[in-house]
Every structure is written in C-alpha cells, then in structure tokens.
C-alpha cells in the first residue's frame, strides 16, 4: 500500500509514550503490584509459556535472526526501486524508528511495568538499613561456611573447576520450595534456555537475559560452570515478574539454595560470598579469601579468566547501554543495583537473629 508517514509516526511515538506511562506508574506502586504484577502480568506469562516455553530452542534468538535478515532483504529491495535516494532513506528511517517504538511499547506492556511494582522488602515487611562492617563481616563468614559446605564432594574437572551436569532447565524447582508469602507463586515459569550462538552474550560480558517479548529466560552456556546455576535462577526471577536486579539476585539466591541439587546452592553462595567480601575493607577481605578449598580457588580463577578474556570496548559499551536502561526504569545506581541484594540478605539475617 502507499506509504503513510502518520502511521509510522504513531508507532514511533508509542515507545516514548509507554516509557512515560511507566514513569507515572512509579507514583502508584500499590496499583502496579495488585493490578499489573499480580493481575495482568501472570496472564501474559502463562500465554508466553504456552506459546514459546515448550519450544526447545530460543524463539527470541530465531526471531532476532529472521528480523535482521528481513531488514537486510528489505533494504536491498528498496535500493532497487526507481525512486530518489534520499526520500527512500527518509522513509526507511521512519519505518525503523516506528518498529523500534512498537518493540519498546510491547516490552513495557508485556513485562516492563514490573520495574514499578512494590519493592520486595516492603511486601515482606523487612526493614533495609545500612550494615556496619562487623555485621557485613558476620554475613560474609556465614556465606563462606555455607559455600564450603555446599562445595564438599561436588564433581570436578581435571582442571579443578566445577564439572558440568547441573540441569539448568530444572532451575525453577527451587522456587516451589520458597515461602508462599514471597509473591513468587503468582506467575508460572518456563525452562531457561541456551543460545545457539552464546558468543553474542560473552562478548558483552552478559551472563543471561530475559526476553520480555517471548517470556524466555536465557543463560550463557559459555559462562564458567560455577556461575550458570545461579544465573538460571536469577533469570527465572525476572520471568516471574521481578524486574529489579537486586530482587532477582535475592530470589535467585534463595531458589538456588532451596534446590535439591547442591551445585545450585554452591553457585548462589559463591556469588553472594564474593559480593559480601567485595564490600569489606582490608584485612577482613584477605582473611576471608585465604585458605579456600582448591575447587573454589579453581572456580575463582575461571571467573577471572572469563572476565579478562571479554573485557573490551564492546562489553564496556553494552554495559553502559544497559546501565542507561536501568536508570530509565527507576534504578539510579544502575549496574551497582545487582549488589544491593546483600541488603535483603542482611534484612533476612536480622529477622532470623531477632527470632532467636
């Protein structure tokens, strides 16, 4: 049909409009929690799980590939049309902006409003407070003890790193064991998936991601094996409607610890222990990192090697882009918000100590 700029203009405007609605929704987190996070979103998640969850491979990856190939084919076809060059470029640019606006609006409608739901700590009635160094050190000591306990007897490769074998597709089993009032049971989950080309994630130092358009949780198969179980549980928390990274880390940690496969608990405790130790000053940090089991040391070496191998301009640029996205969704500390799940662990610990 004839090119109608106003239609593509409406689509282009739908993206910023949806982001503006998300910002406004932040002033009514109670409504977002009851009406969207526990009302509309579980319906969307069930539909996505029914449509895409049973497909073995990543539907998102396939759609992305087809989309790129389609855009290339469309661009080549457009260049062959007998029409002035610059008007063709202008129409093509407007179509691309319109498509981008539509994708942003769909992402917000299908999942993005979860960024504006009530904070998990508020739902649970927990009080978040700054931690003193002794309190943080006590948590780190507990996490180290749990880490060593979970690591004992796990299968190892000849290099000493954790051997593959954890059923990442069954990562959701731990969520079924979490307390009923933790608001994780309103939304179903599907099996986490890998990618046919995981290198696309590795070059951006991405451990996993959740696709709001297909409702799929993804795990980077090139990650060190010790990180994969916790990453799978983290991405499932996003699938369950917890968009904030600190809450996804906390729930992923809890689900991994509750999982019957001890490799999940080991992976979660390793991540939490390193986060806690990273907040401590010297000499406490060095003391806690000293005399770790050889298997843990081998996994730490593998983690450092993975980061060093992929620390370059592409990964830094991608992290800057994602940090900008998090800020646009009401997370001013952006990537540092991942580490704030320690605040939830500390609140949980205080509550446990108060109950004796």
C-alpha positions in Angstrom: 0.0 0.0 0.0 1.0 3.7 -0.2 3.5 5.0 2.4 1.6 6.8 5.2 4.1 8.7 7.5 1.5 9.3 10.2 1.0 5.6 10.8 4.7 5.1 11.3 4.8 8.3 13.4 2.2 6.8 15.8 4.2 3.6 16.1 7.4 5.7 16.8 5.6 7.7 19.5 4.3 4.5 21.2 7.7 3.8 22.6 8.3 7.1 24.5 4.6 7.1 25.5 4.9 3.7 27.1 8.1 4.8 28.9 6.2 7.9 30.2 3.4 5.7 31.4 6.0 3.6 33.2 7.4 6.6 34.9 3.9 7.7 36.0 3.2 4.2 37.3 6.1 4.6 39.7 3.9 7.0 41.7 1.3 4.2 42.3 3.4 1.1 43.1 0.4 -0.4 45.0 -1.7 -0.4 41.9 1.1 -1.8 39.8 1.6 -4.6 42.3 -2.1 -5.6 42.5 -3.3 -4.7 39.1 -0.3 -5.5 36.9 2.3 -7.6 38.7 -0.3 -10.0 40.2 -3.1 -9.4 37.7 -2.2 -8.8 34.1 1.4 -10.0 34.0 0.7 -13.6 35.2 -1.8 -13.9 32.3 0.8 -12.7 29.8 3.4 -15.0 31.3 1.1 -18.0 31.0 0.4 -17.2 27.4 4.1 -16.8 26.6 4.9 -20.1 28.4 2.3 -21.9 26.5 3.3 -20.5 23.1 7.1 -20.4 23.5 8.1 -22.3 26.7 7.9 -25.7 25.1 10.0 -24.8 22.1 13.4 -26.4 22.7 15.5 -23.5 21.3 15.2 -19.8 21.9 12.3 -18.3 20.0 13.8 -14.8 20.6 17.1 -15.8 19.0 15.4 -17.2 16.0 13.1 -14.1 15.7 16.1 -11.8 16.0 18.0 -13.6 13.2 14.9 -13.5 10.9 14.4 -9.9 11.7 18.0 -9.0 10.8 17.8 -11.0 7.6 14.4 -9.4 6.8 15.8 -5.9 7.3 18.7 -6.6 5.0 16.4 -8.0 2.3 14.1 -5.1 2.6 17.0 -2.6 2.4 18.3 -4.3 -0.8 14.8 -4.4 -2.3 14.3 -0.7 -1.5 17.6 0.3 -3.2 16.3 -1.3 -6.4 13.2 0.8 -6.5 13.1 3.6 -9.1 12.8 6.5 -6.7 15.0 9.3 -5.5 17.6 8.1 -3.0 17.1 10.5 0.0 13.3 10.1 0.1 13.9 6.3 0.3 16.3 6.8 3.1 13.9 9.0 5.0 11.0 6.6 4.6 13.3 3.7 5.7 14.5 5.6 8.8 10.9 6.4 9.8 9.9 2.8 9.4 12.8 1.7 11.6 12.0 4.2 14.3 8.4 3.1 14.2 9.4 -0.5 14.6 11.6 0.4 17.5 8.8 2.3 19.1 6.5 -0.7 18.8 9.0 -3.0 20.3 9.6 -0.7 23.3 5.8 -0.4 23.8 5.4 -4.2 23.7 8.3 -4.8 26.1 6.8 -2.3 28.6 3.3 -3.7 28.3 4.3 -7.4 28.4 6.8 -7.1 31.3 8.4 -3.6 31.8 5.8 -2.2 34.3 7.2 -4.8 36.8 10.0 -2.3 37.4 7.5 -0.1 39.2 5.9 -2.7 41.5 6.2 -2.5 45.2 9.7 -3.3 46.5 10.0 -6.8 47.7 11.3 -5.7 51.1 8.1 -3.6 51.6 6.0 -6.6 50.6 7.7 -8.8 53.2 7.7 -6.1 55.9 11.5 -6.1 56.1 13.5 -3.0 57.0 16.5 -2.3 54.9 19.3 -0.5 56.8 23.0 0.3 56.2 25.2 -2.5 57.5 28.2 -1.9 59.8 31.5 -3.6 59.0 31.1 -6.2 61.8 27.6 -7.1 60.6 28.8 -7.4 57.0 31.7 -9.5 58.1 29.5 -11.8 60.1 27.3 -12.3 57.0 30.4 -13.0 54.9 31.6 -15.6 57.4 28.2 -17.3 57.3 28.2 -17.3 53.5 31.8 -18.7 53.4 30.7 -21.6 55.7 27.7 -22.3 53.5 29.9 -22.1 50.4 32.5 -24.6 51.8 29.7 -26.9 53.0 28.0 -26.9 49.6 31.3 -27.4 47.7 32.3 -30.5 49.5 32.2 -33.5 47.3 31.0 -31.8 44.1 32.3 -33.3 40.9 35.3 -31.5 39.4 37.1 -31.4 36.1 40.8 -32.3 35.7 41.5 -28.6 35.9 39.7 -28.5 39.3 36.7 -26.4 38.2 33.1 -27.4 38.8 32.1 -30.1 36.3 29.1 -29.6 34.1 26.0 -31.6 34.8 23.5 -29.3 36.6 20.1 -29.4 35.0 19.7 -25.7 34.3 16.3 -26.4 32.7 15.1 -27.6 36.1 16.3 -24.4 37.9 12.7 -23.5 38.8 12.4 -26.4 41.2 13.8 -24.3 44.0 11.1 -21.7 43.6 8.5 -24.2 44.6 10.1 -24.5 48.0 10.1 -20.8 48.8 7.6 -19.4 51.4 4.1 -18.9 50.0 4.0 -15.2 51.0 7.1 -14.3 49.0 4.9 -13.5 46.0 6.8 -15.8 43.6 3.9 -18.2 43.1 1.6 -15.9 41.2 3.4 -16.4 38.0 4.5 -19.7 36.3 7.9 -20.2 34.9 9.3 -22.0 31.8 12.6 -23.8 31.5 15.6 -21.5 31.0 17.2 -21.8 27.6 20.6 -21.5 26.0 21.5 -19.8 22.7 22.8 -21.4 19.5 25.4 -18.5 19.4 26.2 -17.8 23.1 29.3 -15.8 22.0 26.9 -12.9 21.4 26.5 -12.8 25.1 30.1 -13.4 26.1 31.4 -10.5 24.0 29.1 -8.2 26.0 30.0 -9.9 29.4 26.4 -10.9 29.8 25.6 -14.0 31.9 22.0 -14.3 30.9 19.0 -12.2 29.9 15.2 -12.3 29.9 13.2 -11.6 26.7 10.0 -9.6 27.5 8.6 -10.3 24.0 8.7 -14.1 24.3 8.9 -14.5 28.1 12.1 -16.7 27.8 14.9 -16.8 30.3 18.3 -17.4 28.8 21.7 -18.5 30.2 25.0 -18.0 28.5 26.5 -21.5 28.1 30.0 -20.1 27.8 29.9 -18.8 31.4 32.1 -20.6 33.9 30.1 -23.6 35.0 30.1 -22.4 38.6 28.1 -19.3 37.6 25.4 -21.0 35.5 23.0 -22.4 38.1 22.7 -19.1 40.0 22.3 -17.2 36.7 19.5 -19.5 35.6 17.7 -18.9 38.9 18.3 -15.1 38.6 16.7 -15.0 35.1 13.7 -17.0 36.3 13.1 -14.3 38.9 12.8 -11.9 36.0 10.4 -14.3 34.3 8.3 -14.3 37.5 7.9 -10.6 37.3 10.7 -9.3 39.5 12.4 -6.7 37.3 14.8 -5.1 39.8 18.2 -6.7 39.7 18.8 -6.8 43.4 15.5 -8.6 44.0 16.2 -11.0 41.1 19.5 -11.8 42.7 18.0 -12.3 46.2 15.2 -14.5 44.9 17.6 -16.4 42.6 19.9 -17.0 45.6 17.0 -18.2 47.7 15.7 -20.5 45.0 19.2 -21.9 44.3 19.8 -22.6 47.9 16.5 -24.4 48.2 17.2 -26.5 45.1 17.8 -30.2 45.7 21.0 -30.2 43.5 23.8 -28.9 45.7 25.5 -27.3 42.7 22.8 -24.7 42.7 23.5 -23.8 46.3 27.2 -23.7 45.7 26.8 -21.3 42.7 24.5 -19.0 44.7 26.7 -18.9 47.8 29.8 -18.2 45.7 28.1 -15.2 44.1 26.8 -13.9 47.5 30.1 -14.5 49.3 32.1 -12.6 46.7 29.7 -9.7 46.8 29.9 -9.5 50.6 33.7 -9.8 50.6 34.0 -7.1 48.0 32.3 -4.7 50.4 34.7 -5.4 53.2 37.9 -3.4 53.9 41.3 -5.0 54.4 42.4 -7.1 56.3 38.9 -8.7 56.6 38.7 -9.3 52.9 42.0 -11.1 52.6 41.3 -13.1 55.7 38.1 -14.5 54.3 39.6 -15.2 50.9 42.5 -17.1 52.4 42.6 -20.9 52.6 39.5 -21.5 50.5 39.0 -25.1 49.2 41.0 -25.9 46.0 37.8 -26.3 44.0 36.6 -22.8 44.9 40.0 -21.3 44.1 39.9 -23.0 40.6 36.4 -21.6 40.0 37.5 -18.1 41.0 40.4 -18.4 38.6 38.0 -19.4 35.8 35.7 -16.5 36.6 38.6 -14.0 36.4 39.8 -15.5 33.1 36.3 -15.2 31.6 36.1 -11.5 32.5 39.6 -10.8 31.4 39.0 -12.5 28.0 35.9 -10.4 27.3 36.8 -7.1 28.9 37.0 -4.8 25.8 35.3 -1.8 24.2 32.2 -3.9 23.1 31.5 -5.2 26.6 32.0 -1.8 28.2 29.7 -0.2 25.6 27.0 -2.8 26.2 27.2 -2.4 29.9 26.9 1.4 29.5 23.8 0.9 27.4 22.2 -1.4 30.0 23.1 0.9 32.8 21.2 3.7 30.9 18.2 1.4 30.6 18.2 0.6 34.3 18.3 4.3 35.1 15.4 5.0 32.8 13.4 2.4 34.8 13.9 4.0 38.2 17.2 2.4 39.2 19.6 5.3 39.7 22.6 3.2 40.8 22.2 1.1 37.6 24.6 -1.9 37.5 25.6 -1.4 41.1 22.0 -2.4 42.0 22.9 -6.1 41.5 25.0 -5.9 44.7 22.1 -4.5 46.7 20.7 -7.9 47.2 23.1 -8.1 50.1 20.8 -5.6 51.8 18.0 -8.1 51.5 20.2 -10.9 52.8 21.1 -8.7 55.8 17.5 -7.9 56.5 16.6 -11.6 56.4 19.5 -12.4 58.7 18.5 -9.7 61.2 15.0 -11.1 61.2 16.3 -14.6 61.8 18.5 -13.4 64.7 15.6 -11.4 66.2 13.5 -14.6 66.3 16.3 -16.5 68.0 
